[in-house]
Amino acid sequence: MSYVSRVVALAMEMIQINHLTKVTELRVEVGAMAGVIPELMEKCYRQAVAGTVLEGSILTMTPKAVTAKCDDCGTTYEPNRNNDYCCPNCKSHRSQIIGGRKVILEKVLGE
């Protein structure tokens, strides 16, 4: 519910800034490591937007893969079983996760 609350709060700010009177869709990027279950997010969204200008809008969630940057050679990659979770360029296990941990509001569509 905390992700939904933050997304709805950000969307409400965008709605006010852009003077929207009707919202048809919210697009969010959902990182694979965000710990979000899409069905639960959808259910929480419906509850969170009840009685607001967002009521009746569609929540579109786009999955975002985990990305890492190798500490040794700087290669950006998706760690997975196919590459044994190490850099495909230099085979190092030393890396930092740089993407796929967040839920990000991408767009608010409306009029």
C-alpha positions in Angstrom: 0.0 0.0 0.0 2.9 2.4 0.6 4.0 2.3 -3.0 0.4 3.0 -4.1 0.1 5.9 -1.7 3.2 7.5 -3.0 2.3 7.0 -6.6 -1.2 8.4 -6.0 0.3 11.4 -4.1 2.7 12.1 -6.9 -0.1 11.8 -9.5 -2.3 14.2 -7.5 0.5 16.8 -7.6 0.9 16.3 -11.4 -2.9 16.7 -11.8 -2.9 20.0 -9.9 0.1 21.3 -11.7 -1.4 20.5 -15.1 -5.0 21.4 -14.2 -6.4 18.0 -15.2 -10.1 17.4 -14.5 -10.2 13.8 -15.6 -7.5 11.1 -15.5 -7.8 8.1 -17.7 -4.5 6.2 -17.0 -1.6 6.1 -14.7 1.6 4.5 -16.0 4.1 3.1 -13.5 7.3 1.2 -13.9 7.6 -1.6 -11.4 11.1 -2.9 -10.6 11.6 -6.6 -10.3 13.2 -6.1 -6.8 10.5 -3.7 -5.6 8.6 -6.5 -3.9 5.3 -5.6 -5.6 2.6 -8.1 -6.4 0.7 -6.6 -9.4 -2.7 -7.9 -8.4 -2.4 -6.5 -4.9 -1.1 -3.2 -6.2 -4.2 -3.0 -8.5 -6.5 -3.7 -5.6 -4.9 -1.1 -3.4 -5.0 1.4 -6.2 -8.7 1.0 -6.6 -9.1 1.7 -2.9 -6.7 4.6 -2.8 -8.3 6.5 -5.7 -11.9 6.1 -4.6 -13.6 9.5 -4.5 -10.8 11.3 -6.3 -10.2 12.5 -9.8 -8.3 9.3 -10.3 -11.3 7.1 -9.7 -12.1 5.0 -12.8 -8.6 5.4 -14.2 -6.5 2.5 -15.4 -3.3 1.6 -13.6 -0.8 0.3 -16.2 2.3 -1.4 -14.7 5.4 -2.0 -16.9 8.0 -4.4 -15.4 11.6 -3.2 -15.1 14.3 -5.8 -15.0 17.1 -5.6 -12.4 20.2 -4.0 -13.9 23.7 -3.9 -12.4 27.0 -2.1 -13.1 30.2 -4.0 -12.8 32.6 -2.5 -10.3 35.6 -3.8 -12.3 34.9 -3.0 -15.9 31.9 -0.7 -15.8 29.6 -2.9 -17.9 25.9 -2.5 -17.3 24.0 -5.8 -17.5 21.0 -7.8 -16.2 22.2 -10.3 -13.6 20.5 -13.7 -14.1 21.1 -17.4 -14.2 22.3 -17.3 -17.8 25.3 -15.2 -16.8 25.6 -16.8 -13.3 24.7 -13.3 -11.8 28.2 -12.0 -12.8 29.4 -9.5 -15.4 29.1 -11.0 -18.9 32.1 -9.0 -20.0 34.8 -9.8 -17.3 33.0 -12.4 -15.2 33.4 -10.4 -12.0 30.9 -10.9 -9.2 31.6 -7.3 -7.9 28.8 -5.0 -9.0 26.2 -2.5 -7.8 22.4 -2.8 -8.5 21.5 0.4 -10.4 18.0 -0.4 -11.6 14.9 -2.5 -10.9 14.3 -1.6 -7.2 11.7 1.1 -7.4 8.2 1.9 -8.4 8.3 5.0 -10.6 5.4 7.1 -11.8 6.0 7.5 -15.6 2.9 9.3 -16.9 -0.5 10.7 -15.9 -2.8 10.6 -18.9 -6.0 12.7 -18.9 -7.7 15.9 -19.9 
